[in-house]
Amino acid sequence: MSERKALGRGFSALLQPAKDIAPGEADLVKQLKIDQITLNPWQPRDHFDESRLAELAQSIRIKGVIQPVLVRKNPQGGYELIAGERRLRASKLAGFDEIPAVIKDILDQDILEIALIENLQRADLNPVEEAKAYKNLLEQHSYTQDKLAQRIGKNRSTIANLLRLLALPAEILNDLTEGRISQGHGRALLSVEDPKRRLELRDKTLAEDLSVRQLEQLAAQKPTPKDPVAPVKISPEFELLRQKLEGRLSTHVKIKPKGKGGKIELNFSDLNDFNRILGLLNQK
């Protein structure tokens, strides 16, 4: 059984004829005023490509809206959008004031599932949007991952892998949202425990356009530990002078030789201690 077939059955199973619509009209396409339709607050997609939206608007100007949007009646008046936000936005952009719509009676708990399935069938969601939608469904309905997988016709492992991506830092999640890296890149970066190295590999991936396989190989490599820097030993003469200076100033003194010169470091605890040491150094 393919995922698309499962999604199709899950989608239709959630849709019930509207109770307050005249018999025989439940699935009729009606022209509704766009300004009567409020957006779906559970829309899983929050990123709309402006160029693709403009292309859809141009297509709508020429051919009209081929597939109606899905709405339900709003108790406060008007209608609430369930599925088809791109078509609604593009129709408005095209200058239309009406849009074809099918009115259904849909429960609150099913709205997010329907919007999610509709987007999944069109491959419209980026990995982050899809993962966040799964997370919302799990939290709101207390689903297990297995139950959610059955509801939307996805493999449980697919859902689990997407949810794990949400543990990535904001910079990498943004890359996934914008399409700069793929879901495979995200999983490879997720395997890197050190946050600093993870971001370094992300930067390298973007700069060199690494494939998922190349990134996986780099992520599996353990960073070469840097050799510890051996402390520079000072001569007995400098050590004697350091001890004398430390005794006179009553603070820790460090001498760092470099070439024929070097530098002296003095510790102080606060501003008063700093002024005390400065006074001692100014004494003739």
Secondary structure, 3 states (H helix, E strand, C coil): CCHHHHHHHHHHHHCEECCCCCCCCCCCEEEEEHHHEECCCCCCCCCCCHHHHHHHHHHHHHHCCCCCEEEEECCCCCEEEEECHHHHHHHHHCCCCEEEEEEEECCHHHHHHHHHHHHHHCCCCCHHHHHHHHHHHHHHHCCCHHHHHHHHCCCHHHHHHHHHHCCCCHHHHHHHHHCCCCHHHHHHHHCCCCHHHHHHHHHHHHHHCCCHHHHHHHHHCCCCCCCCCCCCCCCHHHHHHHHHHHHHHCCCEEEEEECCEEEEEECCCCHHHHHHHHHHHHCC
